Amino acid sequence: MKRNPYLLILLLFFGLQPLLAQKRTFQQGYIIELTGDTIQGLLKDRSPEPFVSLYNKVRFKKEGKGRTFRYSPDDILGYGLQGEHFISMPFKEESNFFKFRYYTNVSAPRTFLKVVRISKNLMYLEQFFVHDDNSYLDFIPFFYKPGSTTLVRVTQGILGFKKKALAAYFSDCPEIAEELYADLPTIQSVPELYEFYIVHCTQ
C-alpha cells in the first residue's frame, strides 16, 4: 500500500507542535536553591508575547525530566535565563503624600529583581512590571547598597533622574549631587550613573 507523503508530513508537524510550543516558552536556564546549589534546566518566568504577564512563580523543568516545578521568591535564591539573572530579596514599597520609599528588611515580602550590575559597594537592579493598558513589559531601575535596609529608585520615567532621592541616598558622596545638579551634567543614563559612583565614590 502506497503511503501519502503529505499525510506523513502533517503527522510529523502535529507531532512536533508540543515541542515547538515548549521551545518558544521554555528557555535554557537555571535556578539557585536555598542551599546555594545551581540546577540547570528549562525555565520560563512570563507568558509569550504579545500579551505578556509575569508569573508569580517561575516554571522550571530539570534536564532530562518532563515534570514542571513552580518556584516563588520564597522557594529559591534566584534564577537566570537568556542572559538575564534574577535574585530573590525582600522588597517593600511605602508611600506617604506622594513620597515613595523602598525597603529590603527581612519582614518585607520577597520578590524577584533583575541584577544588571553588581559590586561589593552597589547593586543596580530592575523591577519588572506589565502595563495594565497594553500588556507592555517595562521595568523600574533601583540602586541598592549591600547591607542597607533601603533601596533608591533611580528614575521617574520620562522625567529623568530622581535627583533629590539619589542625593540623599548617596549623601556620603557629594560628587553625585554635584553631577546631578550641574548646569551641564555629563551623565545621561542609569549605567553611566552607576559607573560614576563606582569610580568616584568607592575609592
N, C-alpha and C positions, 0 to 999 in steps of 0.2 A: 504493500500500500504506500502510495506516494504521500509524503508529508508536505503540508502547506508551509513554505518558509516564512510567510507573513504571520501565520499563527504562532510560529516559534518565536519570532521577534516580539510579538505582542506579549506572549507569556513571559519572555525574558524581561521585557520592560516593566510589566506589572510586578514581577517578582523582585525587581531591584528598587521599586518605589520606597519601601520602608527604609532601605539602606541609604538611598539618596536623601530622603527626608531627614534621617538621622545625621547625615553628613552636613546638611545645611544648618541644623540646630545645635548639635553637639560638636565641640571642638576639642582638640588635644589640650590637656591642661593638667592641673594638679590641685590637691588640697593639702593643707598643713594641719595635721591632727593636733589635739590638745596636748599630746605627748611631745610634739615637736617633729614627729615623723612626717616626711613628704611622700604622698601617694600619687603616682601618675595614673592618668586615665582620660576619660571623655567627660566634658563638663559644659554646662550652659547656665547662664545667670539671667537671661532675658528672653522674651519671645521674639520671633523673627520680625523683621520689618515687613510692611510699612507701619503696622500698628504695634509699636514696641511697648512692652510692660516689663518692669523689673521684678524678678522673683524675690519673695521674702526668704526663700530657701533655695540655694543653688542645687541644681541637679548634677549628680556625679555617678559615673559608671567606672568601676575598676577595670583595668585592662584585662581582656580575656573573659569578662563576665557581663551578662546581659542585664542584671538587676540594677535598677536606678535607686540611688540613695539620695536623700534630701538633707541638706545641712543649713542650719540657721547660723547667724553670727555667734550664738552661744555654743554651737557644737564644734567649731573649728577655729584655728588661729588665723586662717586666711586661705586664699586660693589664687590661681592665676590661669589665664588663657589668652591666646592671641597677642602675646607680648605685654599684656596688662597684668598688674599684680595688685591684689586687694588684701587688706588686713581687717581683722575684726577688732574693734575698740569701742569702749564706752563713749557715747555721744549724745548730748542733750542740748536742745535749743531753748532758751528762755527769752521772752520779750516783755518789755515794760515801756509803755508810751513810745512805741516805735523804735525802741533801742533793743538790739538783739545781742545776746551773749551765748557763747558756746562752751559747754563743759565736757570734760572727759574723766570725771571722777568715777570711782568704782560703783557708785549707786545708779549711774546712768545706764539706760538700756544700750546694748551693744548693736553696732551696725557695721556694714562693710564700707570701707573707704579705699579708693584707689590711691596707691603710692606712686607719685610722679617723680619726686626726687627725695633722697634721704641722706642725712649725715648725722653725726652724733649730736649736733647742735640744733638742727632744724629739719622738719619734715614738711614736704609740700604734698598735700593731699587733695583729693577731689571727691565730693559727694554727688553721686549721680541721681537724677530725678527725671521724671517724664512730665512734660507739659500736658495739663488736662485737656486743653482745647484742640491739640493737634497730634498728640502721641509722640511728640518730638523728644528725643533723648538729649539731655543737657546736663551740666554739672556746675557746682559751686566750688571755687578754689579756697583752700584753707592752709594756713601755716600753723605748725604745732611744734613747740619746744619740748623735746622728750623730758619727761619728769614733771611737766607742768600739769595743772588741773584745768587749763583753758586752752582753747584754740582761738584764732582770729580769722574772720572772713576777709579775704584779700580784696575782692572787687564787689561792686554794687551794680552788676550788669553793665549796660552801655554807659553808665555814668563814671566808670573808671575805678581807680583805687579807693578803698575806704581809708582815706588818709588819717583821719583822727584816730580811728581804731588801731591802725597799724603803728602810728607814732606812740600810742600808749602801750601797745604790746611790746614794742621794741624800745622802750624808754631807756634801756641800758646802752643803746647805740644811737646817739643823737644824729649820726650821719644819715640814718634812714629818714627822719623827719626833714632834715635839711634838703635831701634829694627830692622827697615827695612834694615839698612846698616851694621848690626852686622855680624861678620865673621860666627857665628853660630846662626842665628835667630831662635827663638822658635816658631814664628808664621808662619803657613803654609797655612792657608785658610782665606777666607774673613770673615766668622763668628768669627774666632779667633782674627782677627784684630779689628773687631767691639767691641768685648768684652774687648780687651786690651785698647781701647780708653775709654770705659765706666769706667773701673777700675782705670786707671792711669791718666786720663785727665779731669775728671768731678767731682773730689772731692773738 
